[in-house]
Amino acid sequence: MDAKIAVLGAGAWGTAIAKVIAEKEKEVLIWSFETAVRDEINEKGQNSRYLPGVDLPKALRATSDIEEAAEGTQFLIYAVPSMFLLDTLKKTLSVNSIREGETTIAVITKGFLPVDNEPRLILETMEDYLPGFFRQSLVYISGPSHAEEVSRGKVTGLIAASENPKNSIRFRDLLKNPRLLVYSSLDVRGVQVSAAAKNVIAIAFGMLDAMKTCGKTDMFGDGTDSLLLAAGLNEIQILGKAMGATHTETFTSISGIGDLDVTCRSIYGRNRRFGREIIEKNILEPFSDIDNIVSRIGEIGYLPEGVAAAKYIRILAEKHKLKMPVSIGLCKVLNRELDPDDFCKNLLADWVKR
């Protein structure tokens, strides 16, 4: 009997991952909160809202019943945005196969989870809710990837990180194909921090890129882009170490510099797009502060997860007394404390001092 495989979340990334698995002639059930998305997947083999122009395999079926999706699964992947992850997790805690520890769980969500107003890493937070079977056994999957490319078979690399090597290998084998390369890692903390923090740097990158292309300044060029990437990677590494990363090479691998580079430079990057629109469209104008942006994030029309991450990184940087001028300065811009022009001036001044 084939293993039951389910993906919780029918956004672009969840759908792309489900498609990859289904193309290996495995039945996959994807949970969609939105019934219109569910119906289109089942009736037309399409998810035009989140992944337009991609034909989905017949082996991929959708449901809006989360218990139906999660019950009896051997492999379960949580793919909802970070702001909905805990609510989604809580809805699955009563599922028998999870209560009995029979399911192997992975997460592809990026960001931090707020618990009692303090940001925490995703896996450690989930472990507090799940039965004890799952402690140090969850798998975190990340890497330089875009749903638009993975779903179209573009060669991509991912990291499957877990403190349980066998579970890492199980998901590696489930996902990998000749065009999706999956590698194992034990550094769950370093990989999680890299996945969340790079979105913040990408917003800053988009801002500087827009200033360059819109003619607001003649000071920025390709070298400036690389300077910002290097400074951003340094901040990611500083935060990762403070939060318990175990392997320095995590930050020089595809989960670190690889993911940061593609998030900053790719046309598919939502956070890069948001940063550009801060300059090009004054997209922050309707919002009073960063909390207001997060509470009204649906009005933007897409999900730049770096907004919430910027708030949480500022809290973490202050808690651990970390010097992170790019991330903290970007948070001040989003919180309407700092003008984008002054952000760039402050950043340049900080670089000159070094």
ABEGO torsion letter per residue (X at the ends): XBBBBBBBEABAAAAAAAAAAAAAGBBBBBBBABAAAAAAAAAAGBBAAABBGBBBBAABBBBABAAAAABGBABBBBABBAAAAAAAAAAAAABAAAAAGABBBBBABBEBBBBGGBBBBAAAAAAAABBAAABGABBBBBEBBBAAAAAAGBBBBBBBBBABAAAAAAAAAAABBAABBBBBBABAAAAAAAAAAAAAAAAAAAAAAAAAAAGABAABBAAAAAAAAAAAAAAAAAAAAAAGBABAAAAABAABAAAAAAAAABAABAAAAAAAAAAAAGAAAABABAAAAAAAAAAAGBBBAAAAAAAAAAAAAAAAGBBBAAAAAAAAAAAGABBAAAAAAAAAAAAAAX
